Amino acid sequence: MLFVGDAIFDEGNDYAVQEGGVDSISVRGSEEAVQMTKDVLAWLVNGSSEIVTREVF
């Protein structure tokens, strides 16, 4: 499982995910969460061995 959320920090509403040991990607809001999810799914479907990273913060 991979979690995408905008509040993966102490006292954030997504923090329980980090405490539970779930792999996660931190984003800045719902629009970025949707785009990140699309990017990850495209990467999985295309079977690319190349991971594209971009600065989030």
N, C-alpha and C positions, 0 to 999 in steps of 0.2 A: 504494500500500500504506500502511496505517496500523497501527502497532504499539502495543499496549497492554501495559505492563509495570510491575513494581513495583521494579525495580532499574536504572533508567536514570540512573546516576551513575558517577563514576570507581570502578573496581574492582567495580561491580555486574555481575551475570551478564547483564544486558540492555544493557550499555553499548555493545557492538559495534554495536547498532542505531543509536545516536546517531552514533557515529563513521562509520558507513556512510551517513549523511545521510537515513535513513528518517524520515518524519514519525511522531511518537510522542506518546502521552499517558501521563503518569506517574500511577500509582495506588498505593494503600497495601496492596494484597494481592489474593489471587485472587478473593474475593467482589466487591470493587470492580471488578476487571478484567472480570468477567462482566457486571456491571451496566453498566459503561461501554460494553462491546461491544454489549449490547442497546440502549442509548440511541443509539449511533451508527447501528446498523442501522435502528432505527425512524426516525431522522431521514432516512436515505437513502431508505427505502421510502416514507415519507409525503411526501417532496419539500418539506419545510418550508423556507421561506427564513429562518426564525428559529432561531438557534442558542442553546440554553440552556446556560448555564455555571453551575458550582457550585464552591465552594471545595473543593480537594482536600486541601490541607495546612493 
